[in-house]
Amino acid sequence: ADNAPGDDGSYFTWTRAELKNILDPDELHLAVRVFGVGSDGRMPHDPDRNVLYRLMTPAEAAEDGKAEEADRRFLSVLGKLRKARAARAAPFVDRALYADINGGFLRGYTSASRLLGDRALLAVARRTADRFLADAVDQDRGVAHRLDGTEASGYGHLEDQAHFALGLIELAGAAVDPDYAASAEALLEIIDREFRGEDGLLRDLAPRLYDGPTVGGISEPSYPLEDNPHLAANAAAALAFERFASLTGREAWRAKAERLLSALQPRLMGAGLFAAGTALATGLLTTPPARVVVTGTGAPAEALFRAAERTYHPNLWVFRGTPPAPFALPEELGRGARGVEEARALVCFGTRCLAPVTDPAQLPERIRTAGRASG
């Protein structure tokens, strides 16, 4: 938020004197009350400057009780403040798109779509994935670090491959889209082929793929092991291997995750919360994947589907009917889902399947508890 050396948020913050120079007395009085000027929004290093926040509504701030007049006056306040801020020197805005961060957004929007039942959020995730797949993914080099318009640059970073692959896997399962699964596996293969380092760990840069400047010791391998501030790239890769294995039944990827985690764990003893990603990936090794197939149509089937999607399980996949390849189901679950018109939920943990569920209220507890019992 800085626009010059020594600056700290001046574009976004306000002093009472600045407000006084812009607003008439009635508007100033209203703005001070609505925005809590002089209260909790003061900048720690400069208490005269305030981050404006809504302490109360204009109607609540109107001491004369004239709510309609307060709303009109407040619109005038906002207009004057916007005009004044537009004349200030604005901080630099980096408008590049970054693969690792957008991979995290893919996971976030996909999870939110599932938990909130909002398919519009899944559409946002799909558009994000499609943009990168079209403009930033190279069959041989993987996904580029940054995308400026349609110009991709910065190949060969583990963080981008791992986070974007993990996002694609979650999106593939939620959208039941084989193309996203294929794109994710292509990135996993690049990770497995190009980023191997000492003792089975994954290095930060792939020597053959890296196209950035070589400065100092950058050619020496570094190993991103700790979550700081984002999920560590090695942990993200392990999670991607595991989630892809549970989604497709391709157990070779689970074996790769197990080998990677065996190398990671000794390096992270005592790391505490900075090893949370690795701890989650390790936990998935002993958590059989939960697969739910909802059969039937209409409101009863939709209620079962929503109940399953809202339920937390760290390794859960939910499908409407039998999914296409490469999405894998245990043989018993696949047989039970074919040709069934009744609204019911078929639940399996690993290769063990439970009796069908027809009551949405019973489904969450079945998913949460039966998986633990099967471990």
Wavefront OBJ file of the C-alpha trace (Angstrom):
o trace
v 0.000 0.000 0.000
v 3.045 2.281 -0.246
v 3.521 4.769 -3.076
v 7.012 6.061 -2.137
v 9.879 5.324 0.273
v 8.760 6.002 3.831
v 5.073 5.950 2.903
v 2.684 3.588 4.642
v -0.874 3.612 3.371
v -1.368 7.341 2.738
v -3.443 6.600 -0.385
v -6.028 4.725 1.656
v -6.048 6.572 4.988
v -7.344 9.936 6.182
v -6.651 12.516 8.861
v -9.425 14.531 10.415
v -7.829 17.657 8.900
v -8.028 16.138 5.397
v -11.670 15.288 5.896
v -12.368 18.805 7.178
v -10.849 20.335 4.039
v -13.068 18.203 1.785
v -16.420 18.000 3.583
v -18.856 20.609 4.856
v -19.470 20.647 8.651
v -22.588 18.430 8.562
v -20.891 15.923 6.285
v -17.783 15.904 8.461
v -19.827 15.203 11.579
v -21.585 12.328 9.840
v -18.367 10.874 8.387
v -16.562 10.928 11.740
v -19.408 8.948 13.349
v -19.985 6.482 10.512
v -16.279 5.772 9.922
v -15.171 5.786 13.564
v -12.540 8.444 12.930
v -10.215 8.643 15.943
v -11.199 5.203 17.275
v -10.035 1.712 16.348
v -9.016 2.585 12.792
v -6.016 4.736 13.730
v -2.696 3.776 12.148
v -0.313 2.518 14.881
v 2.704 4.454 13.566
v 0.692 7.652 12.917
v -2.465 7.952 15.077
v -3.586 11.025 13.135
v -4.258 8.837 10.091
v -7.340 6.632 10.042
v -8.430 3.571 8.112
v -12.094 4.305 7.457
v -14.420 1.479 8.461
v -18.169 1.250 9.021
v -18.651 1.726 12.747
v -22.370 2.384 12.217
v -24.857 3.058 9.433
v -25.712 6.626 8.324
v -29.165 6.177 9.843
v -27.640 5.182 13.184
v -25.278 8.145 12.997
v -28.100 10.642 12.333
v -28.587 12.253 15.730
v -31.653 14.136 14.504
v -33.324 10.866 13.467
v -33.585 11.912 9.819
v -32.392 8.658 8.249
v -33.266 9.592 4.668
v -31.366 12.867 4.918
v -28.398 11.018 6.458
v -28.318 8.528 3.568
v -28.340 11.379 1.019
v -25.605 13.245 2.859
v -23.504 10.088 3.137
v -23.602 9.564 -0.635
v -22.210 13.077 -0.985
v -19.444 12.185 1.488
v -18.469 9.119 -0.509
v -18.410 11.052 -3.767
v -16.131 13.750 -2.363
v -13.771 11.222 -0.777
v -13.460 9.239 -4.005
v -12.719 12.378 -5.975
v -10.056 13.464 -3.488
v -8.444 10.028 -3.393
v -8.317 9.880 -7.201
v -6.009 12.911 -7.111
v -3.525 11.145 -4.820
v -0.450 9.213 -5.967
v -1.677 5.623 -6.137
v 0.448 2.636 -5.071
v 1.706 0.317 -7.787
v -0.710 -2.490 -8.640
v 0.781 -5.736 -9.924
v -1.778 -6.979 -12.437
v 0.071 -10.166 -13.358
v -1.645 -13.490 -12.669
v 0.372 -16.046 -10.677
v -0.057 -19.802 -11.043
v 0.662 -20.801 -7.438
v -1.781 -18.265 -5.968
v -4.442 -19.077 -8.542
v -4.022 -22.762 -7.760
v -4.983 -21.894 -4.191
v -7.967 -19.940 -5.485
v -9.049 -22.983 -7.492
v -9.142 -24.999 -4.282
v -10.889 -22.239 -2.357
v -13.606 -21.557 -4.906
v -14.177 -25.263 -5.507
v -14.539 -25.946 -1.778
v -16.811 -22.946 -1.317
v -18.988 -24.083 -4.201
v -19.342 -27.510 -2.615
v -19.944 -26.353 0.937
v -22.316 -23.507 0.014
v -24.065 -25.258 -2.847
v -23.246 -22.333 -5.146
v -22.385 -23.554 -8.637
v -21.546 -20.000 -9.711
v -18.375 -20.291 -7.604
v -17.436 -23.462 -9.467
v -17.884 -21.545 -12.728
v -15.357 -18.969 -11.471
v -12.880 -21.759 -10.760
v -13.405 -23.215 -14.224
v -12.774 -19.883 -15.921
v -9.584 -19.450 -13.903
v -8.331 -22.912 -14.803
v -9.237 -22.492 -18.460
v -7.365 -19.177 -18.664
v -4.145 -20.704 -17.353
v -4.482 -23.925 -19.332
v -4.919 -21.936 -22.523
v -2.186 -19.336 -22.016
v 0.265 -20.465 -19.322
v 0.642 -24.239 -19.603
v 3.243 -25.822 -21.879
v 3.126 -29.570 -22.465
v 6.834 -29.994 -21.783
v 7.529 -27.202 -19.269
v 4.379 -27.246 -17.153
v 2.688 -24.098 -15.886
v 4.450 -20.732 -15.953
v 4.831 -18.677 -12.810
v 3.131 -15.555 -14.156
v 0.755 -14.542 -16.889
v 0.705 -11.007 -18.273
v -2.229 -10.849 -20.647
v -1.487 -13.890 -22.804
v 2.284 -13.766 -22.268
v 3.530 -16.486 -19.927
v 6.919 -16.444 -18.221
v 8.811 -18.046 -15.380
v 8.847 -21.786 -15.991
v 10.418 -24.393 -13.785
v 9.103 -23.493 -10.298
v 7.905 -26.347 -8.074
v 5.499 -24.091 -6.198
v 3.513 -23.332 -9.341
v 3.303 -26.944 -10.518
v 2.278 -28.305 -7.110
v -0.309 -25.684 -6.184
v -1.867 -25.476 -9.627
v -2.004 -29.269 -9.967
v -3.665 -29.558 -6.559
v -6.234 -26.936 -7.563
v -6.928 -28.733 -10.844
v -7.457 -32.034 -9.023
v -10.051 -30.526 -6.690
v -11.762 -28.858 -9.652
v -11.705 -32.069 -11.694
v -13.482 -33.959 -8.927
v -16.080 -31.287 -8.272
v -16.819 -30.652 -11.954
v -16.421 -34.351 -12.866
v -14.315 -33.219 -15.818
v -11.761 -35.704 -17.224
v -9.888 -32.941 -19.074
v -8.934 -31.211 -15.809
v -7.812 -34.570 -14.407
v -5.601 -35.177 -17.445
v -4.065 -31.703 -17.162
v -3.380 -32.270 -13.465
v -1.683 -35.597 -14.100
v 0.532 -34.011 -16.749
v 1.773 -31.528 -14.129
v 2.290 -34.315 -11.584
v 4.430 -36.164 -14.108
v 6.548 -33.041 -14.622
v 6.976 -32.707 -10.854
v 8.005 -36.343 -10.541
v 10.387 -36.177 -13.496
v 11.992 -32.749 -13.231
v 12.085 -31.701 -9.565
v 13.656 -34.668 -7.805
v 16.484 -33.688 -5.484
v 18.534 -35.221 -2.723
v 17.083 -37.785 -0.295
v 13.805 -38.016 -2.214
v 12.794 -34.381 -1.624
v 11.519 -32.038 -4.333
v 13.716 -29.047 -5.151
v 12.363 -25.551 -5.740
v 13.592 -25.186 -9.342
v 13.923 -27.648 -12.200
v 17.321 -27.039 -13.863
v 16.143 -28.051 -17.336
v 12.975 -25.943 -17.226
v 14.002 -22.845 -15.291
v 14.156 -19.807 -17.585
v 14.807 -17.028 -15.074
v 18.013 -15.141 -14.276
v 20.836 -16.990 -12.537
v 21.963 -14.839 -9.621
v 24.371 -15.876 -6.916
v 23.627 -19.353 -5.632
v 20.244 -19.741 -7.305
v 21.534 -22.756 -9.228
v 22.068 -24.565 -5.929
v 19.018 -26.636 -4.970
v 16.697 -25.356 -2.279
v 13.916 -27.380 -0.714
v 10.632 -25.649 0.236
v 9.627 -27.695 3.276
v 7.793 -25.358 5.665
v 4.428 -23.633 5.258
v 5.354 -19.962 5.262
v 2.981 -18.276 4.671
v 1.395 -20.646 2.138
v 1.297 -24.409 2.011
v 4.860 -25.615 1.371
v 5.460 -26.795 -2.178
v 6.637 -30.255 -1.056
v 3.503 -30.671 1.080
v 1.302 -29.433 -1.776
v 2.917 -31.991 -4.093
v 2.325 -34.803 -1.588
v -1.314 -33.778 -1.201
v -1.714 -33.602 -4.975
v -0.250 -37.104 -5.382
v -2.643 -38.458 -2.727
v -5.762 -36.687 -3.896
v -5.152 -37.706 -7.486
v -4.703 -41.323 -6.411
v -7.966 -41.292 -4.468
v -9.823 -39.606 -7.346
v -8.592 -41.932 -10.090
v -7.554 -45.114 -8.298
v -4.013 -44.805 -9.717
v -2.212 -46.009 -6.628
v 1.257 -45.337 -8.037
v 0.719 -41.686 -7.106
v -0.106 -42.607 -3.531
v 3.136 -44.570 -3.335
v 5.019 -41.509 -4.565
v 3.353 -39.421 -1.854
v 4.369 -41.937 0.782
v 8.019 -41.851 -0.350
v 8.024 -38.052 -0.409
v 6.520 -37.815 3.060
v 9.061 -40.289 4.414
v 11.755 -37.883 3.249
v 9.935 -34.811 4.573
v 9.086 -35.914 8.090
v 12.647 -36.118 9.528
v 13.333 -32.594 8.234
v 10.303 -31.102 9.968
v 10.644 -32.398 13.528
v 9.856 -29.467 15.809
v 8.518 -27.270 13.009
v 5.128 -26.976 14.704
v 2.439 -25.185 12.733
v 4.880 -24.673 9.852
v 4.562 -28.420 9.191
v 0.753 -28.386 9.089
v 0.600 -29.168 5.371
v 2.899 -32.148 5.768
v 0.884 -33.311 8.787
v -2.322 -33.177 6.738
v -0.733 -35.129 3.901
v 0.593 -37.706 6.378
v -2.865 -38.070 7.894
v -4.351 -38.832 4.478
v -2.063 -41.854 4.159
v -4.065 -43.549 6.916
v -7.445 -42.126 5.860
v -9.198 -44.293 3.275
v -10.806 -42.110 0.605
v -14.522 -41.579 1.081
v -16.470 -41.873 -2.154
v -20.179 -41.112 -2.288
v -22.388 -41.789 -5.290
v -25.907 -40.360 -5.243
v -28.393 -42.116 -7.513
v -31.860 -41.101 -8.608
v -33.301 -37.739 -9.595
v -35.436 -34.944 -8.221
v -35.530 -33.297 -4.809
v -34.724 -36.440 -2.744
v -31.527 -37.062 -4.720
v -30.569 -33.391 -4.565
v -31.005 -33.387 -0.777
v -28.687 -36.393 -0.447
v -26.127 -34.796 -2.751
v -26.124 -31.539 -0.797
v -25.838 -33.376 2.539
v -22.799 -35.280 1.277
v -21.101 -32.199 -0.201
v -21.556 -30.196 3.002
v -19.919 -32.908 5.109
v -16.243 -32.520 5.983
v -13.943 -35.423 5.329
v -10.304 -34.797 4.372
v -10.372 -37.232 1.448
v -13.966 -37.048 0.158
v -15.342 -37.245 -3.386
v -19.058 -36.927 -4.175
v -20.614 -37.881 -7.521
v -24.079 -37.787 -9.058
v -24.342 -41.217 -10.617
v -21.441 -43.266 -11.957
v -18.637 -40.893 -13.046
v -16.694 -41.389 -16.296
v -13.076 -42.491 -16.529
v -10.597 -41.709 -15.080
v -12.660 -41.185 -11.926
v -12.488 -44.475 -10.052
v -15.032 -46.244 -7.877
v -14.627 -49.486 -5.925
v -16.122 -52.333 -7.941
v -18.929 -52.855 -5.426
v -19.846 -49.159 -5.517
v -19.818 -49.081 -9.298
v -22.139 -52.085 -9.528
v -24.493 -50.633 -6.941
v -24.785 -47.299 -8.742
v -25.593 -48.604 -12.209
v -29.232 -48.572 -13.298
v -30.581 -47.438 -9.909
v -33.498 -44.997 -10.146
v -34.181 -44.741 -6.407
v -32.740 -41.691 -4.615
v -30.050 -43.074 -2.339
v -26.441 -42.449 -1.381
v -23.878 -45.217 -1.728
v -20.856 -44.694 0.517
v -17.501 -46.462 0.342
v -14.272 -46.024 2.325
v -11.357 -47.436 0.414
v -12.790 -50.688 -0.932
v -15.329 -51.192 1.878
v -18.886 -50.122 1.083
v -21.730 -49.456 3.495
v -25.449 -50.042 3.194
v -27.243 -47.415 1.045
v -28.534 -44.292 2.771
v -31.870 -42.702 1.861
v -32.191 -40.172 4.698
v -30.063 -37.017 4.164
v -29.944 -36.434 7.924
v -28.082 -39.728 8.442
v -25.511 -39.221 5.726
v -23.085 -36.729 7.374
v -22.568 -38.865 10.460
v -22.120 -41.962 8.310
v -19.354 -40.234 6.327
v -17.630 -38.771 9.386
v -17.601 -41.821 11.650
v -17.451 -44.840 9.376
v -14.251 -43.619 7.752
v -12.504 -43.482 11.111
v -13.730 -46.932 12.035
v -12.305 -48.346 8.822
v -8.810 -46.973 9.477
l 1 2 3 4 5 6 7 8 9 10 11 12 13 14 15 16 17 18 19 20 21 22 23 24 25 26 27 28 29 30 31 32 33 34 35 36 37 38 39 40 41 42 43 44 45 46 47 48 49 50 51 52 53 54 55 56 57 58 59 60 61 62 63 64 65 66 67 68 69 70 71 72 73 74 75 76 77 78 79 80 81 82 83 84 85 86 87 88 89 90 91 92 93 94 95 96 97 98 99 100 101 102 103 104 105 106 107 108 109 110 111 112 113 114 115 116 117 118 119 120 121 122 123 124 125 126 127 128 129 130 131 132 133 134 135 136 137 138 139 140 141 142 143 144 145 146 147 148 149 150 151 152 153 154 155 156 157 158 159 160 161 162 163 164 165 166 167 168 169 170 171 172 173 174 175 176 177 178 179 180 181 182 183 184 185 186 187 188 189 190 191 192 193 194 195 196 197 198 199 200 201 202 203 204 205 206 207 208 209 210 211 212 213 214 215 216 217 218 219 220 221 222 223 224 225 226 227 228 229 230 231 232 233 234 235 236 237 238 239 240 241 242 243 244 245 246 247 248 249 250 251 252 253 254 255 256 257 258 259 260 261 262 263 264 265 266 267 268 269 270 271 272 273 274 275 276 277 278 279 280 281 282 283 284 285 286 287 288 289 290 291 292 293 294 295 296 297 298 299 300 301 302 303 304 305 306 307 308 309 310 311 312 313 314 315 316 317 318 319 320 321 322 323 324 325 326 327 328 329 330 331 332 333 334 335 336 337 338 339 340 341 342 343 344 345 346 347 348 349 350 351 352 353 354 355 356 357 358 359 360 361 362 363 364 365 366 367 368 369 370 371 372 373 374 375
